[in-house]
Amino acid sequence: MDDENEINCNDGDCAPTQGHIINRDTPDVPDARKKLVKKWNDRVIAAKERWKDDFDRMREDQDLAYGYQWSKSLDPEQYQANLIQRHIQQRVAALYAKNPKAVARRKERLDFTQWDGHPGSLAAANQAGQMALATATQQPMAMLAQPQMMQQGLQAAGVLMDVQQGVARRQMLDKLSKTLELIYAYYIDEQTVPFKASMKQLVRRAVTCGVAYVKLDFQRIMEQTPEVSAKIADLSERLSTMERLAADIADDEVRTDSAEAEQLKLAITALAAEPQVIIREGLLFDFPASTAIIPDPKTKRLSGFVGGDWVAEEYLLSVDDVKEIFRIDVGKDYTGYQCSTEGSAAMRRSDEDTKSGKGDVCVWQIHSRKDGLVYWVADGYPDFLREPTNPNVKLERFWPYFVLTFNEVEHETKLFPPSDVTILRPMQREYNRAREGIREHRIANRPATAVAANALSEEDVAKLQSHPANAVLELQALLPGQKVDDLLQPLKGPPIDPNVYEVKFIFEDILKTVGAQEANFGGTASATATESSIAEGSRMSAMASAVDELDDMLSEIAKASGQVLLMEVSEDTVKQIVGPGAVWPQLTREEIISDVYLEIEAGSSGRPNKAAELQNFQMMAPYLMQLPNLNPEWLLREMVKRLDDKLDLSDAYSEGMPSIMAQNSQKQVGTGDPTTDPNQQGPQGVQSGGPSGPKAQEGSNRDPNVVPMPQRPI
């Protein structure tokens, strides 16, 4: 922290050493600036109204997936089987099983100005250079007398120098790529919420709401942002809270004997007891809610926000959070919001509540593409919360938001695609109605007895309703010798027709709409194995398309992350994280974009099909082993990778050591005794229980692959 923000705490009296950390003055905003703030405020509110139906549909989908399938409350008396939740679980498990593997690649470039790239021309240049060098060394006068040879030698030297420089540049970029892979993986693991859990939630959100977002940011030392899930685990948030409490005490906003003062004292005591304070910086990945991103109404396509001029992200913060993040006390100059059962910021408080300072503050972060600025606006506050400035991370695509959708459709007025939950809604409700109908039918058909009115006394009715098993009932209304059937008649209800409550057609519609068959939900109907196999193949094809969309989004994130890392992280930090052998050149933004980029290895985020991969490798291995100059280390590394083993191969190799099979086939030193010398026993050696010595050598000319059959005695 800076000196003016240091906090001292002596005998419970805590206050900043210099100045005021939080601005509490009523802002004196010029009219032009106030109009600009109001302009952005009105734009965002109008856009929220434009997309209100889509946001309401997303919240209804969330309720339906959670279990509110009959009404807004869970009624235990109504039957429901949550097929939607089962479908979402299967989709998430199939689409995202592990963190993807990021691979840094150098872009294809023409690195050589004189060499044409063919090995033959390189060998010719090398030979010409050696001949020219030998002639110049042994016969310098002859070299001067043959200018053509001198010219060929100079050309060969130029080609060799060009190759050397180009190869050195490629090696440097390859090492830079490896460094970039390692530091990207490091920051993936440094997220407060595990990246895998966040990505599974992202896929779940996309399946449930139809769209999900990832926001890329960069956390700098002592910088506070409203993103809750994107923090790197350090003490920045704790220090900001302590600063806010200390400033409230210093400005007489809080009494020294209040609960806040005691909280500050305890926080400082706990911080002083820690041996080391860690303040970190690095990549941040935030995962906003589907209803928190508000696109420009002019947007034509969500992916890339094509056609839009701006995108707003909504935060619902308390007044204390605004103090800690923006160092501003909004007082009562804001429009209060409260969370409702329908979603974040779905209800706005009245003016009376706002004037009393109640309610949360609705803050919008607006990325404006046309002027390249980022605005921070609070609903009802007359000034910007932060001075408009350039984006925190400078990306080639400008937008820090990455969009994931699985059911994109072409529509002139609809921007947000339908979700799987929206598609499954009628089938889910029809299934519940069918099961509820048969449940009510069974209840209505429970055993009942009909009797004439006033034929039984109340005592007889009580006996018939609550008699124990194997009871002998004495009925006053039953006369001696009278049949019971003459007095009591069983009541028969309408029989249950299974065809009325059949649900097979529902699963057929589910298969045709979202690709999930009845077997995926646990049970199977009368479908044959061939039909189920065909349906499963169709489902896997649709799943492969969804995996491609997820990989494309992850590749975009990795590419942008690589650009941010190369621009924002210092070389010392990189070597501290990766190691002293890291390569991290100081390049300009254009050079960074044109040389190296990160991408996601296709299918690396899904659950691998090990059986298919091993089968393919077993088919390729015999052909690979027949190739000359094949690196056995590469072959073993590929085999270990497909077996998903953690075997370290660095200690397994010894330079110049032949293979174990080659060692076994080498001729061993003889012992001099034919009975123990393998070299004198033929290809098969000494047979168990058979003869040795010369007798054993009689069969040395026999094919070793032919096993002799025992002779049948005559």
N, C-alpha and C positions, 0 to 999 in steps of 0.2 A: 504494500500500500504506500501511497505518497505520505509525506510527513504531515500534511494538513489533515489527513484522514486517520491519523493514529488515534487510538483510544486508550485512555488511562483510567484505571479503576483503583482508587485508594479509599479504603474504609467504606466501601459501598457507594462512593460518590463517583459516578462514571459520566464522562462527558468528552466530547471531542476537544483536542488540544487547541485547534485554531479554526475559526470560521464556522459556517453553517454548511453541513453536508446536504441537507434537504432544503429546497426552495419552497418557502411557505407563503411568499408574497402573492397577492392577487396579480395575475399577469396583466400588464399594460400593453395590449396587443394592437399594433397598427391596423387600420381598417382593411388595407389590402391583404395583410396576412390573415386577419380574421375571416375575410371572405374566402380565401383559399382553403382554410381549415373547414369552413362550413360547406364549401363546394365538395370536398372529398367526403365529408360526413354524409351529405345528402346522396352522393353517388353510391356509397356502400349500402345505405338504407334502401335505396331504390333497387339495387341489385339483389338484396336479400328478399325483397318483395317479388322480384321477377322469378327467382328460383324457389319461392316458398313451397309450391306444390311438390317439387322434387325433394326438398328437404323433409317435408312432412311424410312423403312416401318412404324415405330412408328410415325415419323414426318408426313408422308402422312396420317396416320389414324387421327392424331390430326387436320390436315387441313380439312379432310373430315367431321369430327364431328363438326368442327367450322362452316362449310358452303361452303368451297371451293370445290364444287362438280362438277363443269364444268371446271374450270381452277384455277390458283393461285390467281385469283382476283374475287371479288363478282360482278357479272354482273346482274344488276337489270332487264335486258331485257330477261334473260333466266329463265325459270320456274324451281323451285325446292321446294320440300317439305321435310324438314329435318327429315326424319323418324329415323335416327340414333340418333340424339340428344334426341328425345322423348324416344327412347329405353334406352338410358343411364340414363336419369332422373328417369325412372321407376325402373331400376336396383338399382340405388343408394338409392332411397326411400325405396325399399323393403329390401335391404341388411343391411343398417345401418341407423337406426332410432333414436338411442340414445346411449350414452356411455355405454359400457358393465359393468356388475357387476362382480368385481373380488372377488373371494372367496379363502381365505387361508385355506389350509387343511394340517393336519399332516399326514405323510405317515403311512401306516399300518405297525405296528411293534409288536413284542412279548414283551410287557413291563413287563410281570410277569414271574419270574423264578420258583416259587413254586405253584402258583395258576393256575389251569387248565382253568379258565375262566367261569366255570359253577356256577350259583347262588347257586345251592344245596350244592356244596362242600364248598362254602364260608359260608353258614349258618351252616353247620356241624362244620367247623373250629371255627366259633364264639361260638357255643354251647359248644364244647370241651374246648375252652379256658376259658369260664365262669365257667364250672364245675371244671376245674383244679384250677382256682383262688379261688373258694369257698372252695374247699377241702384244699388247702394250707393255707387258712386263718383260717378256723375253726378247721381242724385236721391236723396240720403240720406233726405230727409223722406218721399218716396214709399215708400221701403223700410219705414220705420217704420209707415206707414199700411196696409201690406199684410203682416200677420203670416204669412199662408199662404206667400207668396213667401220670407219670411225662414226659415220652417221648412223649405221645400224646399231652400234654399241650405245650411242647416246639415246636412241629411241628405246632400246631394250632397257636401259637404266631408267628412263622416264616411266615406262610401263611398270617396272618393278617398284619404283618409288610410289607410283599411283596406287598399286595394289597394297603396298605396305600401309599407306595412309588410310585407304578405305577400310582395310581389315581392322586397323587400330580403332577407327571410329566406330565400326560395328561392334567390336568387343567392348568399347566404352559404353555404347548404348545398351548392349546386352546386360552389362553389369549394373547400369542405371535402372534397367527394367527389373532386375532381380531385387535391387534395393527398394524400388517403388512397390513391388509386391509385398515385401516384408513389412514396410512401414504401414501400408494400407491394412494388412492383416492385424498389425499391432493396434491400430486405432479402432478396428472393428471389435476387438476383444476388450477395449477400454471403455466401452459404453456402460453407463450406469445400469440400465436395463439390458440384459443380454440381447445381442443382436438377433440371435435365432428366435427368441421369444417375441421380439418386436416384429420380425418379419412374418412369423406365423400369425400374429394378430393382424398384420397388414393384409395377408391373403384372406383371413377370415372376414375382415371388414369389406374387402372387395367382393367376396361372394355374397355377403349379407346385404350390403348397401349398393352394390353396383360399381363403386369407385372407391379407391383408396389412394392416399398420397404419402410420399416421403419427401422431407425437406432436408436439404444439405446445407450445413452451416459450419462455421469454424469458431471455436471458443478460444478467445484470447485471455491472457492473464488478467484476473480481476474484472472481467466483463460479465455483466448480468444480462440474461435474456429471459423472456417469459416462458420459453419452452421448458416444460417440466421433465419430460421423458428423455430429453436430449443431453442432459448434463453429463460431463465427464466427472467421475467420482473424485472430488477434491473438497476443499474447505471454502470455496468462493461463496456459496450460498450462506453458509454459517456466518462468514465475515460480514456479508451484506446485512443480514439480520441484526448483528451486533451494532453495526453502524447506524441502522435505523433507530434502534432502541436508544443508543447514546445520543443521537440527535434529538429525539423526542424529549429526553430528559433535559438536555441543554437548552432547548427552546421552551421549556416549561409546558410542554404538551402533556407530559406525564409526571406525576409526583414522584419524589425520590423514595417514598415508602410504598410505592404501588407494586403490583405483581410484575409489571414490565421491568421495573428497576431490579427486582430480585432475579428475574430471568436473565437480565444482562450480566449481573454479578456472577451467577452460576456459569453462564456461558464462557465468560472470560477466564474464570478459574479452571474450567475444563480444558480450554484451549491452551492455557499456560502449562498445564500438566502434560500435554502431548510433547513428545521429544522432537518431532519434526512436523512442520507445517508444509503441506504439499499443495502448490498451486499449479495447475496443469493447463496446457493448451493443446488443441488438436481438433480433428474432425468431429462433427456432431451430426447425428441422424435423428430427426424428429419425425413423428408419425401423427400428423394432425387428424382430427376426426373428419369424417366425410362431409359433415355439415359446417365445418369450421372454415373451409376454403370457399371464398365467394368470387367467382370469375366475373369479368366484365360481361354485361349482357350481349355485347357484340361478338363474343367468342363463338367460333363455329365448330371447334373440335377440342376436346379436353386434353388429349395428349399433345403437349407443346403449347397449349392455349392459343391455337391458331386463330387469328382474327381479332384477338383481344388486345387492349391497350394496357390493362392493369389487372392485377390479382390481389385480393385482400385476404388476410388470415385473421380470424377472430379469436380473441382471448377474453376470458371472463376472470378478472383479477380483483382481489380485495384492495381496499385503500392502502393497507400496509404493504401489500405486494407492489403497488405502484410506487410507493416511497422507496422501497429497496431497489427496484429495478431502474426507475427513471429519475430518482432523487427529486421528486416533485410531490408536494402535498396538494392534491386536487381540491381539498376542503369539501365544499358543497357544490362546486361548479361542475357538475356532471349529471348525467342521466342514470339513475340507479337501475340495475338489473337484478333479477333473481332467477335461479335455476328452477325450472318447473319439471313436471313429470313428462313433458313432451320433448325435452332436450335442452341443451345449453342455450341460455339467453333467449329462450322461446317466449318469455313474458317480460314486458317492460314495466317497471314500477311507475306509480303515479308521481305527479309533481310534488305532492305533499311529502312523500317518502324521500324524494330527491333533496328537497330543501333541508330535511333533517339529517342528511348525510348517511342515510341508510342505503343498503344495497351495494352490489358489486359494480365495478367499473368495466364497461365494455370497451376494449382496446382493439384497434385494427392496425395491422401492419400492412401497408399498401406498397406493392412493387409496381412502379409506373415505367413501362417500357419506353414510352416516347421521350421523356426527359431523363431517363436513366437514374431516377432518384427513388429512395425508400422513405415513406412518410409513416409516422407514428401518430395516430389520432385516437382520442377518447371521445365517445359519444357524449355530447353536451359540453365538453371542455373547449374554451375559446382559442387555445394555442396548441401547437404541436408538442407532444411529450418529449420528442428528441428533434434536434435540428435535422431537417431533410438532408440526406447525404447519399453517397454512392452505396450500392449493396455491399454487405459485409464480405461476401465472396464474389469475385468477378468471374463469371462463367461465360463461355462462348454463346450459350443459349439464353443468357440473362436470367431466366426464371430459375429459382432454386428449388422448385417443386417438380417432382416426378410422379407421373400418374400411372396407376394400374387399373385396367378394366378388362373384363373377360367377355362381355356381351355387347360390344359396340354395334350400334345400328346406325343406318343413314336416315336422318330426319332433318327437315328444314328448321323446325322450331324447338325440337327437343335436344338438349345438350347432354344430359346425364343418361347413360344406358340403363336398361332394367337389370335388376339383380337376379340371381338364382332364386332368391326368396320370393320376389315378385312373380316370377314364372311359376313357381310351385304353389303359390297361395291358393288358387282354386282347387287343385288336387288335394292339398292338405286339408282344407275345410270340408271337401266332399268326403274324404276318408273319415274324418272325425264324425261327420253327420251319419255316415253309414254305420259306424261302430256304435255311436250313441243311439241310433234307431234300433239296432238289434239288442242293445242293452236294455232299452225301455221296453221292447217287446218281451224279453225274457222276464223282466220284472212284472209286467202286466199278466204274463201267463203263469205266475206262481200258483200253486194249488189253492183253490177257494171252494167254498161250500155254499150252496143256495138252499134256503129254507123259506117256507111261507111266513108272511108277516105275522108277528105275535104268536107264532107256533112254539117258540122256545122262550123259557124264562131267562132272565139275566144270569141266573146261576148256571143254567145249562150252556148258555153262550160262553161264559167264562171257562167252563170245563172243556169245551171243545177247542177254545183258542189256546189254552195254556196247559194242556194235559201232558204228563210225562210219558216217556216211552213205555210201551206194553201196559198201558193203564187200562183199568176196567172202569168205564164211565156209567154212572147211574143217572139217566136223564128222566126228569119228571114228566116231560112231554111225550115220552115214548110209552105207549100202552103195552100191557102184557100180550105177547103173541104178535105184536105189530112189527113189521119189517122196518129195519133202519132206512132202507132205500125209499120207503114210503114217506119218511119224514125229512130225510136229508138227501140232496142231490149234488154230485160234484159239478162244479162250474167249469165248462170247457171254453177256453179262449180260442181265438184264431190261431191256427198252426203257423209256425215260423217257416217261411219260404226262403231258403238260402239264396235263391237267385235275386230276391229283392235287395239283399244287403251285400251282393257280390262286389268285391273291391279289385278284382283282377284288371278291369279296364282302367282303373286309376293308375296302376303300375305301368300299364302300356302307355298311357299318356305321359307319365314321368320319364319313361325311357325315350319317348319321342321328343320331349322338350329339353331335358337337361342331360340325357344320356345315361341315367342311372337305372338299372334294371332291378327287379324284385330280389334277386340273389344278393345284390349289394347291400340291401337293407336287412339281410339275415335269413329270410325264408325263400323258398322256391315254390313255384306253382307247377302246373303240368307241362311246362316247357321242356323240350328235349335238350340233350347236351349240346347238339349242334346249334340250336337256336340260341342257347345261352352263350355259346362260344362266339357266335356272330355278333350278338349284342355287346359282349365284352370287348371284342375287337373294335366295334364302333365307338365305345366309350373311351378306349385307350387312344384312339385317333383324336377325339375331341380333347382329351387330356393333354396330348402332345402339343396341340395348338395352344392351350393355356400355358403350358410350360414354356413354349417359345415366347409368348408375350411377357411372362415373368422374367425370363432370361434377358430379353431386350431391355426391359426397364432396369434390371440390375446392371447391365452393361453400360447403360447411359449414366447411372449413378457412379459406377467405377471409373468411367472415363472422366466425368466432371471432378470426382474426388482426386484423381491423379493430377489434374491441372491445379487444383487448390493446394495440394500438398507440395507440388514443385514450386509454387509461388509463395507460400506462406511459411513453410517450415525451414528453419535454418540448417546449415550443414552440420553444425555442432550437435543440434538436437537429433538429427538423423543418425550420426555416428554413435551417439549415446544410446539410441534405441536399437539400431541394426548391428553396429559393430564398427571397428576401425577400418574395415575393408570396404565400407559403403562408398558409392560414387554418387555425388550430388552436385552437378555443375550449376553455376549461377547463370541461368539462361533468361532471355526475355520471354514475354508471354507468347509471342508469335513462334519463337523457336520451340517452346514447350509443346504447343499444339501440333507443330509440324513434324516432330520427331518421335515422341513416345506417347502411347495411350494405354489405358487399362481397359480390359474387357472381361466378361464373365465366361468361363468355359461352359459350353453348351451342355445343359442337362446336369450341371454339377450341383444344383440346389435340390434336385429331386432324389427320390430313393433309387439307388442304382439296381439294375437287374444283373446281379452277379453271375447267375447261371448262364445268361446269354453272352455276357462279356467273356467268361471263361471258355465257353464253347467256341466263340469266334477266335479267341487267342490260340486255342489248341489246334484249330484248323490252319491258322497262319504260321504257327511256330515251325513246322517241318520245312516249309518253303523258306522262311527266314534263315534257318540254320544252314541252308545250302548256298546262301549268298556269300561271295568272298568278301574278306575284310569287314565282316560284321562284328560290331563291338559287343562282346558277351555281357559286359556290365550293363549296357542299355537293355539287352534282352531280359536279364534278371530283374532289373528295375521295373520294367513294364509288367512282368509276371507278378512281382510283389505288390504293385499298385492294384492290379485286378483282384488279387486275393485280399486286399484291404488289410494288409499286415503292416506292423510298425517296425519291421526288421531294418536295422541300420546297416547299410552296405559299405560304409566307409572303411571299416576294419576287416572286411571280408576279402579284400583284394591285395595281392602281393605282386609287384612288378616282375614280369618274366616267369611267373610260375605257371606251368602247364595245368590243364584241367585234370580232375581226379581220374576221369576215364583214360586220359592219355598216360597218366602215371601208372595206372593199373596195367595198361597194355605194353609198357616198356619191358625189355628183357631183363630179368633179374639175375643176380650173381649166382652162379652154380655152386652147389654144395659138394659135388664130387660123387654123391651117392645117388644112383638112378631112382631109388625108391622115394627119395625126398626132394629131388631136383625137379621143379616144374618144367624146366627147359627140356628135359629128357623124357617127358611123359606124354607128349602129344598134345593136341588141342584140348582134349577133354580131361587131361590129368589122370590121376589114379582113381579108378572106379572103386566105390565102396565095396570091399569084399572081393574085388577082382584081382587079377595078376598084375605084377609090376615088372619093371625092367624090360627086357627085349620083347616079352609077350605083349606088354602094354603098347609098345611102339609099332606093333603090326597094324594096328588100326589108325596109325597117324595119317594115312592118306584118305581116311574116311571123311565124308562131309560132316563137319561139326554140327550142322543143323539137323542131321538125320539121326534119330534115336534108334539104336539097334533093338530089334524085337527078340525076345527070348525064344530059343528053339524048343519046339514041342517034342518031348521024348516019344520015340517010336515003340 
